[in-house]
Amino acid sequence: MKFYDCATAPSPRRARMVIAEKRIEVETVEVDLRSGAQFSPDFTALNPGCTVPVLVTDEGESLCENASIVRYLEALYPDPPLLGVSPIEQARVAEWVFRAEFEGLVSVMEVLRNTSKSMKDRALPGPDPVPQIAQLAERGMMRGQRFFKTLDARLAQTPWLAGDSFSFADITAFVFVEFAAWVKMVPGEELEALAQWRDACQARPSAQV
């Protein structure tokens, strides 16, 4: 397998953490997003969406989303499980991955892509120009702060988002919390359960990749 990565980007960090949790040896290719390497003919042949991560399987298939990458690796390397074991665990992982993406990561992307000077006319990923909209950045900041509180309420009830075991849901939410700092979106000090969970995530070796 070959993993196309960008060390400074949040999205491939989720896949890197999955690879680290499962202790898999994978050849890694760095894609320099700042220089526009994602728009090169060689890379767009792998992923026309011009985004990372991309995992190319031994059979030559390109998996271009975290959802497909984690499901593929979970099937090949089921231990440790990151998508749940029991039906309810699997359902909870799916639920919190979706929420962490839709309510969390998307909110940070709305702020970053609609305020960063380096992303002018690149407010959405991909090869086509998209103008920035200031109101979306304002909404994104509000959504992210609201999701911090949602995470804290959940984590006051359970050690990990899907229950008693660390999962891909925690990876996704952890990357959101870390990424949010890029746009000065910081959880309030009163969110103690969220802070304890974040410390537990940061203590895992996979958080260092």
Residue pairs with C-beta under 8 A, 6 or more apart in sequence:
1 24
1 26
1 27
1 55
1 56
1 57
1 58
2 26
2 27
2 28
2 29
2 55
2 56
3 15
3 16
3 19
3 26
3 27
3 28
3 29
3 53
3 54
3 55
3 56
4 12
4 28
4 29
4 31
4 43
4 46
4 47
4 52
4 53
4 54
4 55
4 56
5 12
5 15
5 16
5 28
5 29
5 30
5 31
5 52
5 53
6 12
6 30
6 31
6 32
6 33
6 52
7 30
8 33
8 34
9 33
9 52
10 105
10 108
10 175
10 178
10 179
11 51
11 52
11 53
11 66
11 105
11 175
12 52
12 53
13 175
13 178
13 209
14 53
14 66
14 70
14 168
14 171
14 172
14 175
15 53
15 55
15 66
15 69
15 70
16 53
16 206
16 209
17 171
17 174
17 175
17 206
17 207
17 209
18 69
18 70
18 73
18 82
18 168
18 171
18 206
19 26
19 73
19 209
20 205
20 206
20 209
21 80
21 82
21 166
21 171
21 204
21 206
22 73
22 77
22 79
22 80
22 82
24 73
24 77
26 55
31 37
31 38
31 43
31 52
33 52
34 118
37 43
38 44
38 47
38 50
38 51
38 52
39 50
39 127
43 50
43 54
44 50
44 127
46 54
46 56
46 62
46 64
47 54
47 62
47 64
49 64
49 125
49 126
50 125
50 126
50 127
51 64
51 125
51 126
53 64
53 66
53 69
54 62
54 63
54 64
55 62
55 63
55 69
55 72
55 73
56 62
56 63
57 63
57 72
63 69
63 72
66 172
67 97
70 82
70 83
70 168
71 83
74 81
74 82
74 83
81 165
81 167
82 93
82 166
82 167
82 168
82 171
83 90
83 93
83 94
83 167
83 168
84 90
84 91
84 92
84 93
84 94
84 162
84 165
84 167
85 165
88 163
89 162
89 163
89 165
89 167
92 161
92 162
92 163
92 169
93 161
93 162
93 167
93 168
93 169
95 162
95 169
96 154
96 161
96 162
96 167
96 169
96 172
96 173
97 168
97 169
97 172
99 147
99 150
100 147
100 161
100 169
100 172
100 173
100 176
101 172
103 143
103 146
103 147
103 150
104 144
104 147
104 151
104 172
104 173
104 176
104 177
104 180
105 172
105 175
105 176
105 179
106 140
106 143
107 139
107 140
107 141
107 142
107 143
107 144
107 147
107 180
107 185
108 140
108 144
108 176
108 179
108 180
108 182
108 183
108 185
109 140
110 136
110 137
110 139
110 140
110 143
111 137
111 140
111 141
111 144
111 183
111 185
112 119
112 182
112 183
113 119
113 122
113 123
113 124
113 132
114 123
114 132
114 133
114 134
114 136
114 137
114 140
115 132
115 134
115 137
115 183
119 132
120 132
121 129
121 130
121 131
121 132
122 129
122 130
123 130
123 131
123 132
123 133
123 136
124 130
140 183
141 183
141 185
144 176
144 180
144 185
145 185
145 187
147 176
148 177
148 180
148 187
148 188
148 191
148 194
149 191
151 161
151 173
151 177
151 191
151 194
151 197
152 187
152 191
152 192
152 193
152 194
153 193
154 161
155 161
155 193
155 194
155 196
155 197
156 193
158 164
159 197
159 200
160 166
160 167
160 169
160 170
160 197
161 167
161 169
161 170
161 173
162 169
162 170
166 201
166 204
170 197
170 201
171 206
174 198
174 201
174 202
174 207
177 187
177 194
177 198
180 186
180 187
187 194
187 195
189 195
201 207
